[in-house]
Amino acid sequence: MAVCSPIKVMKPNVTTKWIRNKEGHKEMENNAAIAQWMKQHNLIPKESFAAALRRLARHYQRENHIRSMEDVYQKIGLRKEYLYYWEKHPYSTQTKNFKYKVIRAVAREFRIDTDGEERLANKAGLSMQADAHFQEYLISLIENKTQIKKIYEHAQISERMFQYIKHGRIPTKQSLIAIAAALELGLEEIKQLLSKAGYALSDSIAWDMIVETLLKQIEATGDYRNAVARINDVLFDLGLPLLMTREKKNRDN
């Protein structure tokens, strides 16, 4: 029998450790700033998407006398690593399509009704009510504005991105909110637009709650001038993802 060579574990050098420590310290500072901002605005996040999945899985395990949680997760096509990732990156959209798949599997296996499925999706900042005609709806909103180039500029999107949308691409949640704010849509209109794209503003995610609060403030004053930039200033200070599709360089210049 062939003997496998032992796996060599590369130890991080001093520079790598310093970078990790620095990044960890910065993350702690950002988390503290986010918590402070939310406390000042009386915002309390509800149960997270990952916590809700665990709760539903435990209930299913007890009800069906299943040996382990891993067996339950296997039924819905989920690995624990994803739960850890979603806890660490609650506003990331990189696994959006997989989240949809898990939510559908949870609703099917755990026999959750449509309303329960939508509530679970909302905890992930998503909606199960996506509209196949979303692109047409968004394009009509943009083309109804007389100064389309101004919309591009305020939303930090390119004409190329607009062409991508025309040809069926769904923008990221951050990009779509940027477009909506540049279009001077009210909060309920923004929520409707997000829902048509399969997104939602979640009361379980700090980023969503902060952005919604800022959108409410803008709508209350009726002052939409530089709305995206004003929201981004707050997000930038808190170390959170910005509303845009192009990276904004030299912010301090």
N, C-alpha and C positions, 0 to 999 in steps of 0.2 A: 504494500500500500504506500502510495506516495505521501510524503510528509509535507504539509503546507508550510511555507516559510512564515515566520511570525510577522505580523503587520508592524511596520515601524511607525511609531507615533512621534511626529515632529514637535518638539517642544518650542513654544513661542519664544523668540528672542526678546531682548530688553526693549527694543523699539516697538515690537508688536504689543507687548504688555502695556507699555506706556500709552499707546494709541487706544487700546481697549479700556484702560482705566480712565483716560480722558473722555472717551465717548460715553462710558458709563456714568461719569460724573455729570456730563452735560445732559444726559437723559434724565438723571435725578433732578437737576435744576429745572428742566422743562416740565417734568411731572409736577413739581412743587408749584411752578408758575401757573400751570393749567388748573391745579386744584384751588389755588388762591383766586384765580379769575372766576372760576365757577362758583366758589363760595360767595364772592362779592355780588354775583348776579343770581344767587339763590337757585343754582342748578344742581340737581342731584341725579346722577345717572341711575337708570333702572337696571334690572338684571341683564347681564351681557348675553350675547349670542352663544358663546362657549358654555357659560354657566347654565343657560336654558337647555342646551343639548345634553349636558351632563344630568340635569334634573329629570328630563324626559326619559333618558336612557336608564337611570336608576329605577324610576317608577316602572318602566317596561320590564326590567330585570326582575324586580320583586313580584310583579303581577304574573309573570310567566315562568318563575322559578328557574331562571337561566343562571348558569354556573358563574360566569364572569362578565364584567363590563366589556371586555375585549370581544366576547361573543356577540354582544348587543351591537357594538360598533361595527362589527363585520357585517351584520344584517343590513346596515344602512351605508355600507361602503366607506366607512370612516376610520382613520387611524388617529391615535391620540396626539401624534405630532402636529396634526392640523389644529387641534384644540389649543395646544400651546402657542402655535403661531398666531391664531386668531386672537388669543388673549394679549399677546405682545403687540400685534399690529391690527387693532380693531377697525381702523379706517382704510386699510389696504384693500384695493380692488383687484389685486393680482390673482386671487383665487375665486373671483366672483362666480364664474361658471360652475366651478366645483361646489360652491355654496348652494347654488340653485339646485344642483343634483342631490346634495345631501338633504336639503329642505324637502324636496319632493319625496325622497326615500323615507324620511322621518314621518311625513304625513301619511304615506302609504302603509308603512310597517306598524306605526303606533296608532293608526286610525284617528288622525287628527282632521277635523273638518276644515273647510276652506278659510274660515275666519281665523282659526288657530294657526293654519299654515302661513297666512299673511302676517299675523302677529310675530311669528318666529322669524320670518324674513325681515320684518321691520327692525328687529333687534340686530340684524346684520347690516342695516342700512340699505336693504333691498326691498323690492316689491315683486309679488308674483303676478301683478296685473299689467305686465308690459303690453304695449299696443303695437301690432304689426305695422301700423301706419305712423309710427313715431317720427320717422324722418320727414314725411310730408308735413306733419304738424309743425315740427321745428322750423323747417325751411319756410313755411308760410309765415311764421312769426318773424323770422329774420328779414324776409323779402318785403314784408309790409312796412319795414322801416325805410325811410327815405335815404338815410346815410349809412349804408351797409358797412363802408370802410371804417366808419367811426365805431361801429359795433365790434369789428375785428380788433381794432386798437384797444378799446376799453376792456374787452374780454381776453386780450392777449392770445387771440387765435389767428391763424394764418388763413389766407384764401384757399390754400391747399387743404387745410383741415375741413373747411366748408365743403369743398368738392368731395372729400372722403365721406362726409355726412350724407351728401346728396346720393352717393353710391352705396349707401347701406351701412356705413360704419356708425356704431354707437359710441359717442364721446364718453370719456370718464366722468364720474360724478362731479369731480372738481371742475372739469372743463364745462360741463353742462350748467352748473350753478353760476359760473363766470359769465357764460352767454346769457343766462336768464337775468342776472343782475345788470348786465350791460343793456339788455332790452327793457330794463326798468319794469320788470314784472313784479306784481305783488306776491306776498308769501304763498297764498293759496294757489296762485297761478304757477308758481315755481314748484310747489308740491305736486300739482297735476302733471306738469311737464316731466318731473323726475319719475313719477309713477309710470308714465307712458314709456319711459326708457328702462323700466325695471329697477328703479332706485327709490329710496325713501330717506327722509331726514329722521334719524333714529334718536329716541330718548334714552338709548343705552350706550351711545358713543359720544365721547366728549367733543370731538371735532364737529359732529353734526349739531350738537346742542349749542356750541359756540357760534357756528355759522348761522343757525336759525335765529339766535338772539340778535346777532348783528343785522340780519336781514329785517327783523322786526323793527329794530331801531331806525333803520333807513326808511322803511315804509312809513313809520309813524311821523317822521319829520318831512317826508315827501321830497327829500334832497338826495337825488340819485347821482349827483355829480361825483365822478371818480369812485363809484361804489365798490368796484372790484379792488381798487388800490387800497381803499380804506379798510376793507375786510382783510386783505392780505397783510397790511401792517400789523394787525392784531395777531393773525396766524403766525407771521414771521417771528414776532416777539415771543410767542409761546412755543416756537420750534415745531409747528404743525405744518402739514402740506398746504400749499397755496392754491388759490383758485386761478388756474391758467393751463394752457396747453404748451406754451413756450416758457422755458426757464427765463426768469427775469434776472439779468446779470447786473453786477455793480449797483446793488440796491443802495449802497451808502454814497454813491456819487451824485 
